[in-house]
């Protein structure tokens, strides 16, 4: 059994670790987040990112911004899509 993702964002730099998805399917070992300052995009990322200090800083910012009331109904991270992709790319390479 597989899952369907419409496209992979920056597949070469991210090596298919972080993906953009408009579907509700989240594979085992991953979680969905919404990222963006104005327009929010949904990304599916590995759970292993949760242990990285840089990602934890983003989670703290999300807590300060939204508390436990996330407008998209799921975890929303208040940063630009570009900054998020840069961070996740560096987490993948470490």
C-alpha positions, 0 to 999 in steps of 0.5 A: 500500500502506498500514498500519493503526493501531487509533487515534490518540492525541490526534490534534488536539494531535499532528497524527497524528505519534505513534500508539498501535499494537498491530500489528507494522507500522511504516511507513517513516521511523518506529520503535516504542517502548514507554512507561510506568512500569508498563503499557507501551504501544507508540507509533510515532514519526517517526525525525526525533525522534531528532535532538532533544535532549529525545528524546535525554535519554529515550534516555539514561534508557532506556540507564541503566535497561535497557542493551541488554536491553529487557524488551519486546523493543524500545526501552522508554522509562522515563517516564509516557505523559503525559510522553511525549505532552507531549514528542512534542507539543512536538517536533512543534510545533517 
